[in-house]
Amino acid sequence: MLWLEYHPLVASYARGDIGPEFATKYRLPIPQHAPFAIGYTFENNPHHYLPDFVGTLADGTPFLAEAGMEDDKRGDRNLAKAEAARRLACLQQGTFWIGTERTLTKRRHYNLVFLHARRKTFPAFSDIAAVLPEVWPWGEMAEVAEVASRLSHQFPQEMVEAAIWKVVADAAAQGHLLLDLEQYTLSRTLPLALLPPDAPVLVPSPLPDTLLPESETTRVAAIERQPSTLIPGPTFDASTLPEPQRAQFHRNLRAVEQVLAGATQSSVAEKEGIPRSTLSRLVSRTRERGQIACVPHGSYRRATSLHPAFAECIRRLFGLPTRLTMTAIREHTEMQQVAARLSKETGTPVSLPSYKQVRTAVQHLKLDPDLMAMREGAKSVARPRESAESFVLSIPAPALLTQVDEHTMDLYVVTPSGETVASRVHAAALICVKMGAILGAVLALGPLKEEDYMRLVKVCMERKDHLVGITGCEHSWPCFGKPAIIFHDRGKIFTSERARQVLVDRLGIITEQAPPYAPSAKGTVETLFRWMTERFEKRLPNSSYGVHDAETAAQAGGMTLEELERCFYQAIVDDYQRDARYDTTTTPLHPVGTGGSGVRGATVFGFTR
């Protein structure tokens, strides 16, 4: 604003962005030409903006002016605004200026503030100004302190100096101050010279009308010239790109525009430093897709033709700990189920995605570091201690992913009469991976069969109040629900056709097989059995009396199958569930919900913590 105030060719100026509401709120007068709205197009959408200043020059022509930080004014949207204002000024035979911190230097700003603060009038000014030309002739280089001393015998020293600075400020506004305000800082000891009123005015260097380099700017040769329409399609907002990619985008766009305007690809490629084959491909892709084709590779992603339901299914299968391959993901039964569901909803046959589509989707998923960390089995961020209710409500689907495994323990089981019936006990447990809660567990004297596996799933899905009561547990066992996914190894009972028919076809539970010779893939359930082996033996009769012979201890304590199951469930409910690491029953809570867990309609009930 001070630059306009002290420009000798500016006759009048006013704010162009003051509307009635703004003026009323801050009690400001509404300028004659405000608000001055200018229409422009950005990304094929019409917009309006208000310039910072509007005014009239000494010759009667209008002018528009913008001011701001250069980095902000170089944004694509602001460049579009500036181009619209520049064209409007040309249409009106006027001028457009853009002032930034680079064109309006701090030294000039300091000097203008210095003069403006000393330009106020006072009663004795006219008397001092009348005799000032006598002691300070036009064109004489003199210091303000020296000129003030020449009139100190007629007027007070302070009033003379104040009058001199006001005369200097008025001369600067009229273009008659012989001093470069860009090079020198005003002071009492700086030599100055004033030109006579009839001398030609000294005009400061004009401000630019654009911030684009000269090679990127096409001057308006005629007022009727229309914006370039060589590149079809919508524009691209380059302000969203980092600085190196933004510069490369503008370089590509400039090269394509030159080729489309008629220049040869060889000359443009040599001038811009782009391989000729790359430039040819850029021109071809820009004609098809618009400016977005000029964005450097990897900075954007084209819209995919893959259905969102397939994309979500691929993402979930890719994140499974089984680390499915691309072929396994494409041929997975869940993909077929999604296709069947979409066909039923749309009424038209929906085919599975091609292998190329799955491969492209997987390649994009590999760019997500969080997803890759989950796929590689990285440890999650430690969860702080929370209240029981808030922790439960923060889990969208506690039983979404479960693990099942069988284990053997060298324990002797006797009949009530004391006869040994088995020297090894087989156990199976189904555990929630996210919560670490045991959903179900069973014991058997012989190798586990399919019936025992079905009994385990039944225990998992039912409430366990009756089981807790008959086994004499001190605490409740509120963990139950239908799992969405059961992760198992290659055991026969888990991979049998009968188990698949019951779990997959009838119950709608997805079964996933762990890779061979990889016990770490089922680390949660493996850790559980290691803990159970240590803690369960402490509950056996005579285990704390120094009896280390298993058969003798079992016979002495009368370890029947009923007693063994009682100790087994008590170890789960009263020991495991109460352990600090696996505490899931601190406060009894109502079920979180009985709705779907988000995977094949699995019903999930709440766990307590």
N, C-alpha and C positions, 0 to 999 in steps of 0.2 A: 504493500500500500504506500509506503514512503517512496518507493521508486517511482510510482505514478504521481505522487504529490510533488516531487522535485523534477519531473520530466518537463522540459520547456514546451513540448509539442502537445501535451495533454491539457485540453481546455476544461474538461469536467469528467468525473468518474463517480461510480457508486457501486455498492455491493449488488451483485446479480442474483444472489441466493437468499435474499430476505423476503419471506412471504408474510402475509398478514398475521398469521398465528405467531411466527417468530418475532415480528416487530411488536405485536401487542404484549407478548410475554416479557420481553426485555425492554419495552418502552422506547423503541427506536423508530425514527421516521421511515416511512416506506419510500424508497427511491422511485423515480418516475418510471424507469424501465424494469422494475423488479415486480415479481420474479420473472426472470428471463429464461424460459425453458427452451432447450435445444434437443431435437429428436435425433436419435442415432440407433443403429442396428447392431446387436451383439448376439452371435450364435443364432442368427435368423429370427431373433425376437426384437420387437420394437421397444425402445426405452426412451426416457427423457432425463435430462440432467440440467442443473443450474450452474452456470459459470460463476467463478469467484467475483469477477469485476466486469462491468460494462461501462462504456463512456464514449466521449467524443473528442477527437483531436482538434488541433487549432484550425485545420482546413475544413472542418465540418464532417469528416468521414468518421464512421463508428470504429470502435475497437473492442476486442474481447481479451481478457487476461486470466490466466490460471496460475496459481502458486501452490507449491508443495514440495515434498521431498522427492528427489529424482527417482529413487528406487520404487516409490509408490506410483509415480507418474509413468514409469515404464511398464507397468502392468498392462496386460492385453486389454482389459476393460477400459482403463484410463486412456490408453492409446486410441481406442475407438472413439471415446468422448472427444479427445483432442482433435482427431481427424474431422469429426463432424463440426466442431467449432471453427476449425480452420477453413473448411469448405463454406460454412455460412458467412464467415468474414470476407472470403473472396467474392461470394455472390453479392454482398453488400458493398463491394469495393472498399472494404475496410482492412483492419490489421488484427492479427491474433498473436499474442505473446504467451510464453510459458516461462515462469520464473522458478528456479530451483536453487538449492544451496550452492551449486556450482556456478551458476550464472549471476546470482546475486551474492557476492562475496560478503564475508563478515566485516571486512574493513569498510566497504561502502555502506553497509548497514549501520555500523558504528558511527560513521561520519554523518549520515542522514539523521540518526537519532540525536546526535550532538547538536546539529543545526536546528532541528525541529524543536528541541527543548529550549532554545534561545531565541525563537522567532516571535515570541509574544511581545505585544506592544506595551508601552507604559507612557505616562503623561509627558515626560520630557523628551520622548524619542524624536518627535518632529523637529524640535529645536536643535538637537544634536545632529540629526541627519542633514539638516539644511547647511550646516557649516562643515560637515565632514569632507565633502569634495574639495574644500579649500586646502585642507591639510593632507589629504590623501587623493591625489589626482588619479584619473582613470588610467589604468595600465601600469601603475607604479607597483613594484614588488616591495611589500613592506610587511613587517610582523604586526600582529594585533596589539601586542604590548607596546611596541614603539609608537603606533598611531594613537593609542590611548594616552600616552605621555604627552603628545602634541596638544591635546585639548584639556589636560589636567588643570590648567590655570583658569579655564572657563567653567568647567563642570566637574562634579565629583568623579573620581577615578572609576568607581564601580559602575556608575551610570553610563559613562563614556564607553567602557568595554562592552556593556550589555547592548548599547546601540550599535556598536561596530558589528557584533555577531549577528544581530538581526538584519543589518544591511547585507552581510555576507550570505545569510540564509535566503533573503529575497533575491539576491543576485544568482544564487545557485538554482533557485526555482525558475528563473527567467533564462537560464543558460548563459549567464555573463560572469561566471566565476572561473577565473583562469587557474584551474587546479584539477588534477586527475584524482578523483576520490577513490579510485581503485588502487593507487600506488602510495598515497600518503595519508597519515593520520592527522586530523586537525588538532592544533594546539595553539597557545598564545605566542609561541616562538616560531611557528611555521610561516615562511613568507607567502603572502597572498597577493593577488592582483584582480581588480574588478574592471570589466569592460564597460564602455559607455552604453547607454540604453539603445542607441541606434546601431550597435554592432551586430553582426550575424550571431545567432544563438549557437552555443556549443551543445550538440546533441550527444548523449551517452550512447555507447554501443548498443544496438538493438538486441532485444532478447530473441531467442529462437522461437519458431512457430511449430517445431516438432522436436522430439527427442530421439528419433530414429537416425542412424548414420546416413550420410548422403547417398550411399549405395543402395540403401533400403527405402529411400524416400523418392517419390515421383512428384515433382512439382506440378501444380495445376496449371496447365498450359492454356486452358480455356475454361470459362465459367460453366459451360454446359457439359463439361467432362463428367461422366458417370463413374462410380466405383468399378474396379476390375471384377469381371465375372468369368475369368478364365478357369478358375478352379470351382467345380461344381460341389454341391453338398454343403453341409453345415460347417461352420468354423470351429476351431478348437481353442480352448482356453489354456494357453501355454503357461499361465501363472501358477498352475498346479504342479509344474515340473521343477525339479532342482535346477540350479543355475547352469551346470554343464549341459544337461539334456535340453534345457530351454534354448541355449545358444545353438545347439546342433539342430533343433527343430526349426529355428528361424533361418538357418543356413540352408536346410533342405527345402523349406518353403520358397525361399528366394530363388534357388536354382530351378525348381519346378516352374515357377512363374515365368522365369526368363525363357525356358524351353517352350512353354505353351504360348509365349508371346512371339515366338518365331526364331529365337536364337538357336544355333546348332548345339547339339549335345556335347560335342567334342570341346568347343570353346568354353561352354559353361562349366563342364567337368574340370577343365584345366584351371579355370579362374577360381572356382570354389573349392578345389582340392578334393573332389569326389571321384571315385572310379567311374568310368563311363558306363559299365554294366550296372553299377548301383544306381546311378542317375536314371538310366533307362527303366529300371524296375520301379524307382520312385515315381516317375512320371506315369507309368501304367497303373500303379496302385492308387495314385492320387486321383486319376480320372474315374476310378471305380468307387472309392470310399471317401474322397474329400480330403480335407487338411489333416485328418487324423493319421493318414498314411505317412505323413512326414515326421511323425513322432518317432524318436529312436527306438530300436527294437528292445523289447522288454520293459518299456515304460507304460504300456497300456495293454489291455486285453480285449480282444474283439468279442462281441456277443456270441455266446455259444448256442448251438442248436440243440443241445442236450436238454431233455426235460428236467425241471428242477427236482422231481421225485427221484429220477435216476441219479442225478448229481448228489442228492442227499444220501441215497443208498450207497453209492460208491465211496463217499466220504466216511460213512460209518464202517463199511467193510474194510476200508484201507486202514482205519485206526484200530482195528482189532489186534490184540496181542499175538494172534496166530500168524501175522505178517503174510497175508494172502498175496499171491502173485496177481498180475494183471489178468491173466487167463482165468485164474480161479475166481476173481471178482466178477468177470464178465459172465462166467458160467454158473455163478452161485444161484441157489434156489430162490433166494430173496429177490434177486433181479427179475427172475421169471414171475414171481408173485407180484412185484410192482407193475410189470407189463400187463399181467392179467387184470389187476385192479384198474389201471388206466384204461384198458380196453373196455371194461365194464362201465366205467364212469362216462367215457366219451362216446361209446356206442360204435367206435371204429377200431379195427385191429391196430394195436401198438406193438411194434417190433422192438426187440432188444437193441441197445446201443451197439454200434460196431466196435471191433477191437481197437480201431484207431481213436474213436471217441473216448473209450475207456482209458487208453494210454495217454491221451491228451489231458483228461481229467486228473489222472494220477500224477502226471508231471506237474500240474498246477498245485496239487495238494502237497507235493514234496517241497514246495517253496514256503510252506507254513511251518515255522520252527516249532511252534507249540504242538502241532499235530505230529510232527516227526519225533519229538521227544516222547510223546505218548506212545507212538508206535514202537519206538526203540526201548520202551520200558524204563524211561528216566523217572527218578523219584519226583513226586509232586512236592509243591511247596508245603512246608509244615503248617498245619491248621492250628491256630491258637485255641486255647481252651475256651469253650463257649457253654452257654446254658444248654440243658438237655433239649428244650423245645426248639430253640433257635437252630441247633445243629440238625435236628430232624427235619425241620421245615426247609433247610438249605439243600437237602438232597432230593432231586426231582424224582428219582426212581432207584430206591436202595437195592432192590433185587434185580436190577437190569442185567448184571453179569455175575455169574456164579461159577464156582469150580467144584468138581466132584472127584474123589479119588478113594481108593481102597488101601487098607494097611493091615498088616498082621502084627500081633503081639504074642510073645511066648508066655502064655498064661495057662495054668492047669485049671480045668473045670471038672468038678466032681458032682456026683449025685447026692441027694440027701443022706444016702447010706454010706457015703465016703468013697465010692468007686470012681476012678478017673475015667472021664468020657472024652476028653480032648486035652491036648497039650499046646494048642495054638488057637488063638481067637482071631477072627477076621472082622474088621470094622470098616465102615464107609461113612463119609461125612460130606455134606453139601454146604458150602460156605459162601457168603456174599463177599465179593472181591473188594468193593468199595468200603463197606462197613467193617469187614472182618467178623461179622456175626455168623454164628452157626445156625443155619435154617433147619437142618435135620441130621440125624445120625442113627445108624443101626449097627447091631452086633449079630454075628453068626458063628456057629461052631465050625462049620466047614467052609470051603471056598464059596464066595458070594455068587449067587445066581441072578437071573433076570428078575425073579420074584423079589429078591432082596433089594434090587435097584428100584423096582416099582414101589416097594414099601418105603424106601428112603424118600422118593418123590412125594408120596402120600403124606409122610410125616412133615415134610417141608411145607406143604400147602395147608395143613390143618393147624388149628389152634392146639396148644400143648398144655392147657390147664389140667386136663385129666392125667396126662403123662407125668406132669410135675407132681401131682397129688399122690399117685400110687408109688412113685419112686422116693418120696420123702424129701424132696428138695426144699431148701429154706427160702429160695427166691423164685420169682416168676421167670418164664421163658417166653417173652412176647414177640419173638422173631418168627414170622411166618409170611407166606406169600408165594405166588406162582412166578418162578424165574422167567425172564425173557430169553436168556442165553445160558446154556450149560456147557462149560468148557471141560473136556475130559481127555484122557489119554487113549491108548489103543486097546484097552481092556475089552475082553469079549462081551461082557455084560453091557458095556456102554455103546458098543458098535453093532450090536445084534439088530437084525431086521425087526424083531418084535419090539425092542426098545424104541427104534425109530418110528414105528407105526403109532405107538402109544404117545410118545412125547411130541413128535412133529405133526403127525396127521390129526390126532385127537385133541391134544392139549395146546397145540400151536406154539411149542417151545422150540427155539432154534438150538441145535447141537453143533458144537465146533470141536474138532479134534486137534490136539496139540501135536506139534512136530515130534518125530521120533527122537529118542535119546536126548531130550531137552527137559529135564525136571524143573529147571528154573522158569519155564513157561507157566507152570502151576505153582509158583512160589508161595502163594497165600495158603493153599491147602497143605502143601508139604510142610510149611512152618507150623501149621496147626497140629499135625500128627506128631511132629517132633516134640512139641510142647505137651501134647496129650500123653505121650509115652512117659515123660518125666513126671508130670503131675498126677496121672491116673494111678501109677504104681504106689504113690504115697497114700492113697485111700484104701489100698488092699489090706486085709487083716494081717497082722504080724509084720507089716512092712517096716515098722519102726522099732522092732524088738531084736534086731540083729540076726534074724533068720534070713539067710541068703539063698537057701534052697527053695526054688519056686514050687516044686511039687510038695515039699513038706509044709510050706507056708499055706498053699491052697488047701491041703487036706486038714491042717490044723485049724484054719479059719472056716472050714466048710463052705468054700467058694463055689456055690452053685451058679447056674446060669442066671437065675433071678437076682442073686446077690451081685453078680458081676454087672448086670444091666443097671442095677440100682446105683452102684459106685460109678459106673460109666456116665450116667445122666447127671449125677450129683457133681462129678468133676466138670461137666460142661456148664451146668447152670450156676453152681455155687463157687466154682473156681475160675473157669475160663471167662464166663460172662462178668465176673466181678474183678478180673485182673485190670490193672491200671492201663495196660496197653490195649485191651480188648473190652473195656467197660461199655456195655451196650444196654445196661438195665439200671442205671442210676435212679431214674425216676420213671415210674409207670406212666405211659402216655397213651392216649387214644390213638387208633390207627390214623396215619397221615391221610389216607384216602383209599378208596376202593376203585378208583378209576384206572384207565389204561396207563401203562408205563411208557407208552410211545413206541413200543416195538411189538407188532403183531397182537395188540390187544392184551398184553400181559397185565394182570391185576397185581398190584404191589401194595402191601400193607406196611404200616410204619414200624420202625425199630425205635427203641429208646436208647438214649445215651446220657 
